[in-house]
Amino acid sequence: MYGGTSTYLPLKVNQAGVIPVIFGSSLLYLPDLISRLAGTTGGGFQQFVQTYLVDQSSWVHITLYVALIIFFTYFYVGITFNPEERAER
């Protein structure tokens, strides 16, 4: 306390929580859902999805998952965090 007011900014370390992880995993499995609903069997797109996107040990899956988590973290914080409101306090 300095002069009757607080001297710290109450910022959360993890502002977004688990929402980016949920959105990232949902978006990553959307091509698998589309290929299954389309009913194509043995096609090039479905094989690519099964090999690279659904297989969690694939480097494409891991890279896309990390990229989606980073994107949704920045997106969610950009929408929910208002710096002008925080500066007024």
C-alpha positions, 0 to 999 in steps of 0.5 A, spaced: 500 500 500 502 506 498 498 512 499 492 508 500 492 505 494 494 498 491 501 498 487 500 491 483 496 489 477 492 483 478 494 479 472 493 472 471 499 468 469 494 463 464 489 468 462 486 463 457 485 457 461 484 451 457 480 454 452 485 454 447 487 446 448 479 445 447 478 449 441 485 446 438 483 439 439 476 440 436 479 444 430 484 438 429 479 433 429 474 436 424 477 434 418 477 426 420 469 428 422 468 431 415 472 425 411 468 420 415 461 423 414 463 423 406 463 416 406 469 416 402 474 409 403 481 409 401 481 415 398 487 420 398 484 425 403 482 420 408 488 416 408 492 423 409 487 425 415 488 418 418 496 418 417 498 425 419 492 428 423 489 423 427 495 419 429 498 423 435 505 421 434 505 424 427 509 430 427 504 434 423 499 433 428 504 435 434 506 441 429 498 443 428 496 442 435 501 447 438 500 452 432 492 452 434 493 452 441 498 458 440 493 461 435 487 460 440 491 463 446 492 469 443 485 470 440 482 469 446 486 473 450 485 479 445 478 478 446 477 478 453 483 482 456 482 490 455 488 494 457 484 500 457 480 497 463 486 495 466 489 501 466 483 505 469 484 501 476 
